[in-house]
Amino acid sequence: MTSMLERGPADRGPRRHSRAPQVLMCRPAHFTVSYRINPWMRPEQPTDTRLALRQWQDLYAAYRDLGFDVRLIDPLPGLPDMVYAANGGTVVGGVALTARFRYAERAAEGPAYAAWFRAAGFDVHEAAAVNEGEGDLLLVGDTIYAGTGFRTDPGAHAEAARVLGREVVSLALVDPRYYHLDTAFAVLDPAGGPGSVAYLPSAFDDASQEVLRFRFPDAVIVSEEDASVLGLNCFSDGTVVVHAPQAEKFAADLAERGFGTVGVDTSELRRGGGGIKCCTLELRPAQEAS
């Protein structure tokens, strides 16, 4: 883990307010790549579960060092992708919309995460449409940006708007390498604003690129090189961004805008198609509802 916290000068960007998010994580005790449901996965290449566990522990430690409230769900045998907690649901204002997975290999993760939400006291709504949680439903300010094209059905966008009580803006993904929105679009400042996100334009269709340019005219535009190491699959508390250290230009751009940066290597977990954000599900309690 690159544990050094780097901050840009305070006058380089707008004044931001840090928060101590509550997040859910799952240890990769059963992590392996035994099937292929995205271009990153190659079952013929052996994975190193011990390395995945060490890298996950580095991420967990980084979050604890930043003051995050980290909750844990028990990993279940036979669910190697359960480590990607972000896909387990979407939690906004104390309401949890459950995940309904596209592929049979991950279907049992939905009920496992739903049971955890209930035990934790969230108001759980069982999804009717296929959605893969915060993989494709990302909150910026009071608006949910919702990906579709590979995993989440368009009908899930209307369901999320109704259940979570937020405006939902649909974005179409066109590159199978960026099959979830959180691999091509990052929330840097959850409060929202013209420069509160980063994204890879080529991952979206033309209409979605136009929407992103209009809504985020000062977004960080990320290169294909940095996106290809899942640099956009990062997590921010509003002032500090935890990111893949291999995304060097992205990290420099973040520092230039006044963000602190913490690099954590999750390269072994990337072999399953996920990185830092995929391992991180934000739990937004009822008092944060607006």
Buried (B, 14 or more C-beta within 10 A) or exposed (E): BBEEBBEBEEEEBEEBEEBEBBBBBBBBBBBBBEEEBBEBBEEEEEBEBEBBBBBBEBBBBBBEEBEBEBBEBEBBEEBBBBBBBBBBBBBBBBBBBBBBBBEEBBEBBBEBBBEBBEEBEBBBBEBEBBBBBBBBBBBBBEBBBBBBBBBBBEEBBBBBBEBBBBEBBBBBBBBEBBBBBBBBBBBBBBBBBEBBBBBBBEBBEEEBBEBBEEBBEEBBEBEEEBBBBBBBBBBBBBBBBBBBBBBBEBBBBBBEBBBBBBBBBBBBBBBBBBBBBBBBBBBBBEEBBE
